[in-house]
Amino acid sequence: MKDKGRSIAEVSVRGVIVKRLPRKLDVMEGENAAFCVETREAVEGICWSHNGLQLHESPRIVLKSFGRTHLLVLVHVTREDAGVISFTIGESQTSSQLRVKCVKRDPPSAPVAAQMSTEQSNAALLTWCPAPDVHHRPPSTYVLERREAAGGEWVQCLTTDLAGRVQVLGDSVPREADYCFRVCAVNKHGRSGPVEFPGSVHLAPAARLERGLQDAWVRDGEDARFSLELSASVQGAWFLNGERLGDEEGGRYGMQHCRTEHSLLIRGAQLAESGATVTFMAGGVRDSATLHVQGERASRWGCEVSPEGAPVRWLKDGEAVPLDGVIAMQAEGHVRRLLIRSATPADAGTYTCDTGDDAVSFVVTVTEAPVRIVSSNEGAPHTYMAGQRVELWCQLSRAEAPVCWYKDGEEVEEGESLVLEREGPRCRLVLPCARPQDAGEFVCDVGGDSVFYNITVRSLELPVLAPGRVELRCELSVPHAPVRWFKDGLEVDESDNLRLLVEGARRCLLIPRSSAEDTGEYICESKDEAVSFDVKVSG
């Protein structure tokens, strides 16, 4: 019917009520239920009731009287509305049994005939057909997921409303790798099982230079490190003065590739290599820097003696100075010198040139240059979705310098959810799986220099229109791993309107009928990771 109301044959009898309610009324869930009573004459003091409780006008209850005709309309009935509807006037009464039929809620069947074509370079053409029963259980959308062929979690990569074909380009993946794909059909009642596309395809994103190479200044014999960061994880090659470098275990050159960062370590840089050009190439990216190698910087102290061949003793703080590869003595005619190569703070003290009959002293103070932070990713955007990896890094001017990390003014503690890494002058703070509570200000401090990172972690937003169905899903890498669900920080318990489901490696929190009270932040937490959902119920 046009107004979605249904009624059954009415019976007329003698008395105040001349047109009574039907004995029963069947209505589909979500439709309107309309009841009509006619009295012998216009009357006052009528009463409509549901299971004995008087009904009053509300957005879902419409009560109207037009002379001798009296109407009750229940808008968008639910299963809770089923029961006895009664109309009473004085001592006269008529009743009807309202029966609400539930709508069958079936998820769609899985797609069929999934195929993958890899004829085009750096792309995959995915085709599939809808399930044979698509007319009975139509999907509203198809969801495609990907994962690396070597293993890992399935990640949603795109959705489409139409079955047929989708082209996946290399620019859509986060890193260069072999990828597998699968597809499932989804409607408001759930999703089908996934169907994998046969085979895999090698995809590589187009990379841009995010942080370029910087010139390296080292002393003769020290290690030199170069690093850069790209916008995507792709393979690359290093060159020294145009010659490609090989990564041999135990060799002079060490190359590393970690996500979007590439680094080169030149062990024991030599003075003859000063001015050499270091180049990195990856696809359309090319960047170069210069290696500067400085000779030793020696400190000298001297005095003149007479006669020319007079012997002398050098003392430090009253004790004989040891002769080694760092400290040496020189004699040229009347001049006696003490040479300290690459002085360090440990060489500070009072040095004395003693001839037996005479002596001269020098007070030596050695201070190290202050540690500076020469580069960092402080200026990069630091807004993340819950569950993403966060990596903060800074590079120091001296490899062995101490460094402290702080969050909101307090020194951080290392653990499963926060990892501190150190590789030469490069320091990292890593959050393997960001949580909303990880948001805040992080500081890398080296005493006289600091960098600041403002981290924002957003939950996955899920708007819902009441009384809509809420499904929060996540997939684990270990199928039988236990998880805990929280709402606004408190662990949730199952109830009639909140169910916790397990489907292999998938976990689902299901709210069949949502209300404004279900608004909040939900977290699915395993031993090592967590993902959060920001549920907003309106209407």
C-alpha positions in Angstrom: 0.0 0.0 0.0 1.1 3.6 -0.6 1.2 4.5 3.1 2.7 1.1 4.0 -0.2 0.4 6.3 -2.1 -2.9 6.3 -5.6 -3.8 7.7 -7.9 -6.7 7.9 -11.7 -7.0 7.4 -13.6 -4.8 9.9 -16.8 -5.9 11.7 -19.7 -3.6 12.6 -21.8 -4.3 15.8 -24.4 -2.5 17.9 -23.1 -0.3 20.8 -20.9 2.8 21.3 -18.3 1.3 19.0 -19.8 0.6 15.6 -16.6 -0.2 13.6 -14.2 -2.3 15.7 -10.5 -3.2 15.3 -9.5 -6.3 13.3 -8.8 -9.4 15.3 -5.1 -9.2 14.2 -2.9 -7.1 12.0 0.3 -8.3 10.3 2.9 -5.6 9.4 6.4 -5.9 8.1 9.2 -4.5 10.3 9.8 -0.9 9.3 6.3 -0.2 7.9 3.5 1.8 9.5 0.7 0.1 11.4 -2.7 1.9 11.1 -5.7 1.2 13.3 -9.2 2.8 12.8 -12.3 2.8 15.1 -15.7 4.4 14.4 -18.1 5.3 17.2 -21.9 5.9 17.0 -21.4 9.6 17.7 -18.5 12.0 18.4 -17.2 11.2 21.9 -14.5 12.3 24.3 -12.4 10.4 26.8 -11.1 7.7 24.4 -8.0 5.8 25.3 -5.5 3.9 23.0 -3.2 1.3 24.8 -0.5 -1.1 24.0 -0.3 -4.2 26.2 -2.4 -2.4 28.8 -0.2 0.8 28.8 -1.8 4.0 27.6 -0.3 5.5 24.5 0.5 9.2 24.1 1.3 11.3 21.0 5.0 11.1 20.0 7.1 11.2 16.8 6.4 7.5 16.4 2.8 7.5 17.7 0.1 9.5 15.8 -3.4 9.9 17.5 -6.2 11.6 15.6 -10.0 11.9 15.9 -12.3 13.2 13.2 -15.8 13.4 14.6 -16.8 9.7 14.9 -13.6 8.4 13.4 -10.6 7.7 15.6 -7.1 6.7 14.2 -3.9 5.3 15.7 -0.7 5.1 13.5 2.5 3.5 14.7 5.3 4.7 12.6 8.1 2.4 11.4 7.2 -0.5 13.7 9.8 -2.7 15.3 9.6 -6.1 16.8 9.1 -4.4 20.2 5.8 -3.0 19.0 4.2 -6.4 18.7 1.4 -7.0 21.2 -2.2 -6.1 21.9 -3.5 -2.7 20.7 -6.8 -1.7 22.5 -9.3 1.2 22.0 -11.5 2.0 25.1 -14.4 4.4 25.5 -16.3 4.2 28.7 -17.0 0.5 29.3 -16.7 -0.4 25.6 -13.4 -1.8 24.2 -12.1 -3.3 21.0 -8.6 -4.9 20.6 -6.3 -6.2 17.9 -3.2 -8.4 18.0 -0.4 -6.6 16.2 2.1 -9.0 14.7 5.4 -7.7 13.3 7.1 -9.8 10.7 10.9 -9.5 10.6 12.7 -8.7 7.4 15.2 -11.3 6.3 18.7 -10.0 6.6 21.1 -11.9 4.5 24.6 -10.8 3.4 25.3 -11.2 -0.3 26.9 -14.3 -1.8 30.5 -14.3 -2.9 31.5 -13.1 -6.3 32.6 -15.6 -9.0 35.0 -15.9 -11.9 37.7 -13.8 -10.4 40.6 -13.3 -12.8 43.8 -11.1 -12.8 45.6 -9.9 -16.0 49.2 -8.6 -15.7 49.8 -7.8 -19.4 50.3 -4.1 -18.7 53.5 -3.2 -16.9 53.2 -2.1 -13.2 49.5 -2.7 -13.2 46.9 -5.4 -12.6 43.5 -5.7 -14.3 41.0 -7.5 -11.9 37.8 -8.9 -13.2 34.9 -10.8 -11.6 31.2 -11.5 -11.9 28.4 -11.2 -9.3 27.0 -14.3 -7.6 24.2 -16.2 -9.5 21.7 -15.2 -6.8 22.6 -11.5 -7.0 18.9 -10.6 -7.5 17.8 -12.2 -4.2 20.7 -10.9 -2.1 22.1 -7.8 -4.0 25.3 -6.3 -2.8 25.6 -2.5 -2.3 29.4 -2.5 -3.0 32.4 -4.6 -3.7 35.5 -4.4 -1.5 39.0 -5.2 -2.8 41.8 -6.0 -0.5 45.5 -6.6 -1.1 48.5 -8.1 0.7 52.1 -8.8 -0.1 52.6 -12.3 -1.7 55.3 -12.9 0.9 52.7 -12.7 3.7 51.1 -10.2 6.0 47.7 -8.8 6.7 45.0 -8.1 4.1 44.4 -4.4 3.7 41.4 -2.7 2.0 42.6 -0.9 -1.1 39.4 0.3 -2.9 35.6 -0.1 -3.2 33.3 -0.1 -6.2 29.6 -0.1 -6.6 29.7 -2.1 -9.9 30.8 -5.6 -10.5 33.1 -6.1 -13.5 36.7 -4.8 -13.7 39.1 -2.6 -11.8 42.6 -1.6 -12.7 45.1 -1.4 -9.8 48.2 0.8 -10.6 51.6 0.7 -9.0 51.1 4.2 -7.6 48.3 2.8 -5.4 50.6 0.5 -3.3 52.8 1.7 -0.4 56.0 -0.2 -1.4 57.5 -2.2 -4.2 56.6 -5.8 -3.8 54.6 -8.8 -5.3 50.9 -8.4 -4.4 47.9 -10.7 -4.2 44.3 -9.5 -4.3 40.9 -10.7 -3.2 37.3 -9.3 -3.5 34.1 -9.7 -1.4 30.5 -8.4 -1.8 29.0 -6.2 0.9 25.5 -5.0 1.8 24.0 -3.5 5.0 23.5 -6.9 6.4 27.1 -8.1 6.2 29.7 -9.3 3.7 30.3 -12.4 1.7 33.4 -14.6 2.1 36.4 -13.3 0.2 37.4 -14.7 -3.3 41.1 -14.5 -4.2 42.3 -13.6 -7.6 44.8 -16.3 -8.9 48.4 -15.4 -9.0 50.3 -12.2 -8.0 51.7 -9.1 -9.6 54.8 -7.0 -9.1 53.9 -3.4 -8.4 56.0 -0.4 -7.5 54.9 3.1 -6.6 56.4 6.2 -8.3 58.8 7.6 -5.7 59.6 11.3 -4.9 62.5 12.6 -2.9 61.2 13.6 0.5 64.6 14.2 2.3 67.7 14.5 0.2 71.3 13.5 0.7 73.6 15.8 2.7 77.4 16.2 2.5 79.3 14.2 5.1 82.3 15.6 7.0 84.5 13.0 8.7 88.1 12.7 9.8 90.6 10.3 8.1 89.7 6.8 9.2 86.2 7.5 10.5 83.0 6.0 9.0 80.8 8.2 6.8 77.1 7.8 6.5 74.6 9.0 3.9 70.9 8.7 4.0 67.8 9.9 2.2 64.0 9.3 2.3 61.6 8.7 -0.5 57.8 9.1 -0.7 57.4 5.3 -1.3 59.3 2.1 -0.6 61.2 1.2 -3.8 64.5 -0.5 -4.6 67.5 1.7 -5.5 71.3 1.7 -6.1 74.3 3.6 -4.7 77.3 5.0 -6.7 80.7 6.4 -5.7 82.2 8.6 -8.4 80.0 6.9 -10.9 80.8 3.3 -10.0 78.0 1.2 -8.6 78.6 -0.1 -5.1 78.0 -3.7 -4.1 76.9 -4.7 -0.6 79.3 -7.4 0.4 79.2 -8.7 3.9 82.2 -7.4 5.8 83.1 -5.1 3.0 83.7 -1.3 3.1 80.3 -0.4 2.0 77.1 -1.2 3.8 73.7 -0.4 2.3 70.4 -0.6 4.0 66.8 -0.2 2.9 64.1 0.3 5.6 60.7 1.2 4.3 61.1 4.6 2.6 64.6 5.2 3.9 67.9 4.2 2.1 71.3 4.6 3.8 74.9 4.0 2.8 77.8 3.5 5.3 81.4 4.0 4.1 83.7 2.3 6.6 87.0 3.9 7.3 86.8 6.9 4.9 90.3 7.8 3.5 91.8 11.2 2.9 92.2 10.3 -0.7 88.4 9.9 -1.0 87.8 13.5 0.0 85.7 15.2 -2.6 84.1 12.0 -3.9 80.5 12.2 -5.1 78.0 9.8 -3.6 74.9 9.2 -5.8 71.6 7.4 -5.2 69.3 6.4 -8.0 65.8 4.8 -8.0 63.5 5.0 -10.9 63.1 8.7 -11.7 64.9 9.8 -8.5 68.5 10.8 -8.5 70.4 12.7 -5.7 74.0 13.3 -4.9 76.2 14.5 -2.1 79.9 15.0 -1.4 82.2 13.1 1.0 84.6 15.4 2.8 87.5 13.7 4.7 89.7 15.9 6.9 93.2 15.1 8.0 94.2 14.8 11.7 94.1 17.9 13.8 97.0 17.8 16.2 97.7 20.0 19.3 101.4 21.0 19.9 103.2 22.5 22.9 106.9 23.4 22.8 109.8 25.1 24.6 113.5 25.9 23.8 116.3 24.3 25.8 120.0 25.1 26.1 122.4 23.4 25.3 120.9 22.1 22.1 121.2 18.4 23.0 119.8 18.7 26.6 117.4 15.9 27.5 113.9 16.7 28.7 111.0 14.8 30.4 107.3 15.5 29.6 104.9 15.1 32.5 101.1 15.2 32.7 99.8 16.1 36.2 103.2 15.1 37.6 103.5 11.7 35.9 105.5 10.7 32.8 103.5 11.1 29.6 103.1 7.7 27.8 104.3 7.6 24.2 101.7 5.9 21.9 99.9 6.5 18.6 98.2 9.5 20.0 101.0 11.3 21.9 104.5 11.9 20.4 107.6 13.9 21.2 109.6 15.9 18.7 113.1 17.5 19.0 114.5 20.0 16.5 117.7 21.8 17.6 116.9 23.8 20.7 113.1 23.1 20.3 111.3 20.4 22.2 107.6 19.7 21.2 104.8 17.5 22.6 102.3 16.4 19.9 98.8 15.1 20.7 96.8 13.9 17.8 93.0 14.4 17.9 92.9 15.6 21.5 89.9 14.5 23.6 88.6 15.7 27.0 90.6 12.9 28.6 93.8 14.7 27.5 93.1 17.8 29.6 95.5 18.5 32.4 98.8 20.2 33.3 101.7 19.3 31.0 105.3 20.0 32.1 108.6 20.1 30.1 111.3 19.3 32.7 115.1 19.5 32.1 116.1 18.7 35.6 117.3 22.2 36.5 114.4 24.0 35.0 110.8 23.4 33.9 107.9 25.1 32.1 104.2 24.0 32.4 101.1 24.3 30.2 97.5 24.0 31.4 95.5 22.2 28.7 91.7 22.3 28.5 89.9 20.2 25.9 86.2 20.7 25.3 84.2 18.8 22.7 82.1 20.7 20.2 78.4 20.8 21.4 76.2 18.1 19.9 73.8 19.4 17.3 70.8 17.8 15.6 71.8 18.2 11.9 68.6 16.8 10.4 65.2 15.2 11.4 61.7 14.6 10.2 60.3 17.3 12.5 58.8 19.2 9.7 57.0 16.2 8.1 53.2 15.9 8.8 52.6 13.7 11.8 48.9 12.9 11.6 48.2 9.2 11.7 45.3 6.8 11.8 45.1 4.4 14.7 47.1 1.3 14.0 49.6 3.0 11.7 53.4 2.9 12.4 54.9 6.1 13.6 58.6 6.8 13.2 60.4 9.9 14.5 64.0 10.3 13.7 66.9 12.8 14.2 70.5 12.7 13.1 73.2 14.0 15.5 76.5 15.6 14.7 78.3 13.0 16.8 77.5 9.3 16.8 78.1 8.5 20.5 76.3 11.5 21.9 73.7 10.8 24.6 70.1 11.5 23.6 66.8 11.6 25.6 63.2 11.3 24.3 60.3 13.0 26.0 56.5 12.9 25.6 54.5 15.7 27.0 57.4 16.7 29.3 58.2 13.2 30.7 61.0 10.9 29.6 59.6 8.0 27.7 60.1 4.3 28.7 60.8 1.7 26.1 58.4 -1.2 25.7 56.3 -3.2 23.2 54.3 -0.1 22.2 57.4 2.3 22.0 60.8 1.3 20.7 64.0 3.4 20.7 66.6 2.6 18.0 70.1 3.8 17.5 72.3 3.4 14.5 75.4 5.6 14.5 74.3 9.2 14.6 70.7 8.3 13.6 68.2 8.0 16.5 64.7 6.8 16.1 61.5 6.6 18.2 59.1 4.1 16.8 55.4 3.4 17.7 54.7 0.1 15.9 50.9 0.6 16.2 49.7 4.1 17.1 46.9 4.4 19.6 44.8 7.5 20.3 46.6 7.9 23.7 49.9 8.2 21.9 49.0 11.7 20.6 51.0 14.5 22.1 54.3 16.4 21.9 57.5 14.3 21.5 60.9 15.8 22.0 64.4 14.6 21.0 66.9 16.3 23.3 70.7 16.2 23.1 71.3 18.8 25.8 72.1 22.0 23.8 69.7 21.2 21.0 66.2 19.8 20.6 63.5 19.0 18.0 59.8 18.8 18.6 57.1 16.5 17.0 53.4 17.1 17.4 51.7 13.8 16.9 48.0 13.4 16.2 46.4 10.0 16.1 42.9 9.7 14.7 40.4 6.9 15.2 38.6 5.3 12.3 35.4 7.4 12.1 32.1 5.5 11.6 28.9 7.6 11.3 25.7 5.6 11.9 22.1 6.6 11.6 20.0 5.2 14.5 18.7 2.5 14.7 21.2 1.3 12.2 23.4 -1.8 12.6 27.0 -1.2 13.7 29.8 -3.6 12.7 33.3 -3.0 13.8 35.7 -5.5 12.2 39.4 -6.2 12.3 41.6 -9.0 11.1 44.5 -10.6 13.0 47.7 -12.1 11.7 47.3 -15.0 14.2 43.8 -16.5 13.8 43.3 -17.7 17.4 44.9 -14.8 19.2 42.7 -13.4 22.0 41.4 -9.8 21.8 39.6 -7.4 24.2 37.1 -4.8 23.2 36.8 -1.5 25.0 34.3 1.4 24.8 35.6 4.8 26.1 38.3 3.0 28.1 36.0 0.4 29.7 36.0 -3.3 28.6 32.7 -4.2 27.1 30.5 -7.3 27.9 28.2 -9.1 25.5 24.5 -8.4 25.8 21.3 -8.8 23.7 22.3 -5.7 21.7 26.1 -6.1 21.7 27.7 -9.3 20.4 31.4 -10.2 20.0 31.9 -12.5 17.1 34.9 -14.6 16.0 35.3 -15.7 12.3 38.7 -17.3 11.9 41.2 -14.5 12.0 38.4 -11.9 12.0 37.0 -10.2 15.0 33.7 -8.3 15.0 31.8 -6.2 17.5 28.1 -6.1 16.4 25.4 -3.8 17.6 22.2 -4.9 15.9 20.2 -1.8 16.8 22.2 1.3 17.6 21.2 4.4 19.7 22.8 7.6 20.7 24.1 5.8 23.8 26.3 3.7 21.6 28.3 6.7 20.5 32.0 6.6 21.6 35.5 5.3 21.0 35.7 1.5 20.6 39.1 -0.2 20.7 40.0 -3.8 19.7 43.2 -4.7 21.5 45.4 -7.7 21.0 48.7 -8.4 22.8 50.8 -6.3 20.5 48.4 -4.1 18.6 45.2 -2.1 18.8 42.8 -0.4 16.4 40.2 2.1 17.4 36.9 3.2 15.9 35.1 6.5 16.5 31.4 5.6 16.3 29.0 8.5 16.0 25.3 7.6 16.2 22.8 10.2 15.1 19.1 10.4 14.4 
